[in-house]
Amino acid sequence: MVTQSLINKDIQLATQQVKWADIENKFPNIPNLNVFCFRIDVINAVYLLNDKQYQKALAALDRSKGLAPQLSIDDNIRAKVYAELKQQDSAYFYAKKAFALRPRAASNFFVLSNACVAKSDSVTLKNAFTEFIKYRNEVWPWKQYIISVAKLNATNA
């Protein structure tokens, strides 16, 4: 419970403050969920990603695979890991998969935007943006879209 109370607020931040070393091996085997119903392996994967332990993060996601296929967080984190590993095809695949599952999730839109820039895919970027603003027509997705389009234009210039 102490570890869970430590990470419950932290895991929801854009940039986590808690380090992997502070939580490693501190979760019990049962239950495999925290109080927000995040799977422990997914939580571990987030902190492993932040600690640049990419293969361990992928292994944690593999253990969690299939337990909740309707959730997009596994694919979102997997896309981030592959982007860090410079495996853009895999990052793009999982970013698209995460966005398809939850097109309203801000993190999924950001990850897909970045993957589209890396793949020079302006069509998917535009389609994702159009879909996203149906649900969340706010200032920040417009900003993200404009930045992404500018990066695509700079790459293709």
N, C-alpha and C positions, 0 to 999 in steps of 0.2 A: 504493500500500500504506500509506503514511503516513496518508492521509485515512481509509482503512478502519480502521486500528488506532485512530484517534481516535474514530470513531463506533461501533465494534462494541459496546462496553460501554454507551455513551451511549444508543444507539437503544432499548435494552431497559429503560431507566429510565422511570418513570411521567412524569417531567418531565425533558426533555433539558436538559443543561447547555451543550452545544456550540451555537453560534449559526450561522445560515445563512451569514453572511459568512465563517465559518471553513472552510466546505466547498464554497461555491459554485464551480462550474467546476473542481473538483479531481478528479473521478472520470473515468477514461478511458471512451471509448465502448465498449470491449470489455475485459473481460466486463461484461455488464450486471447482474451479481449480485455481492453481497458474499459473504464466507465463510459466512454463515448462510443463503445463498440468498434474501436479501431483494433485490428488484429495485431498482436504483439510482434509478429514477424514483419509486418508493414512498418510499425513504429521503429523497430530495429533497423530496417532498410533505410528509413529517412536519416537516422543518425549515422549509419555507416556511409551513406552517400555524402553527408556533410563532412565526414572524416576521411573522405577519398578512398575508402575501402570498397571499391566498386564490385569486385567479384563476390565479396561477402554480402553486399547489398543484393546482388542478383540471386545469390543462394537463398537469402531470407525471403525474397519475393517468390522464388520457386517453391519454397515450403508452404507459402500462403496461397499459391495458385489454385484456383478452383474452389476455394472455400466460400467466396462471395463473388461470383462472376458478374453480378449486376452492378458492382461498385467499380468505379474508375480509378481509384487511388493507386492500385497496383500498377496499372498500365501507365499512369502519369509518372510515377516514380521510376519505373523501368525506362521510360522515354528519357527522363533526366539523366539516369545512369549512362545510357547509351550515348547521349549527347556529350557527356563528359569524357567518354571513351572514344569520341570522334567517330562513332559508328552511326553515321547520319541516316542510313537506310533503316536501321532498326529503331532509332529514335523517332523517325518520321512515322513508321508503322505503328508504334505504340502510342504516340501522341494522337494520331488519327483515331485509333481505337478508343482511347480515353475520352476524346471529345465526342465521339459518336454515342458513347454510353451516357455522358452527362454534359450536354452542350451548354448548360447554364453555369457550370463551374468555372470560376475565374482562372484557377490554376491550369485547367485543361486548355482554355483559350490561349493563355500565355505560352504554355509548352508547345502547342500546335503552331502558334505564330512563329516561334523561334525555329521550330523544325522546318516550317515552310521557307523561311529565309535561308536556312542551311541547304535546302534542296532546290532553291530558286523556283518555288512553286507558287506563283501569284494567284492561280485559279483556286487552289484549295484555300489559300489565305483569304481571298475575297469571299468564298462560300462560307467559311467558318465565321468570318466577321459578320456577314449577313445573318447567319443563323443565330449567332450570339446576341446581337443587338435586338433581336425579336424579344428576348427575355430580359436583357439588361442593357437598355439604351442609356448608358451613363457616359461621363466624360472619359474615364480612364480606358475603356476599350477602344474608343476612337483614337486616343493618343497612342496606344499600343499598335493599332492598325497603321496609323500614319508613319510611325517609326519603322515598322516592319516593311512597309511599301518603300520608304526611303532607302532602307538597307538593300532591298531587292533592286531598286533602280541604280544604286551605287555599284552593286555587284555586276549588274548587266550593262553598265555604261562602258 
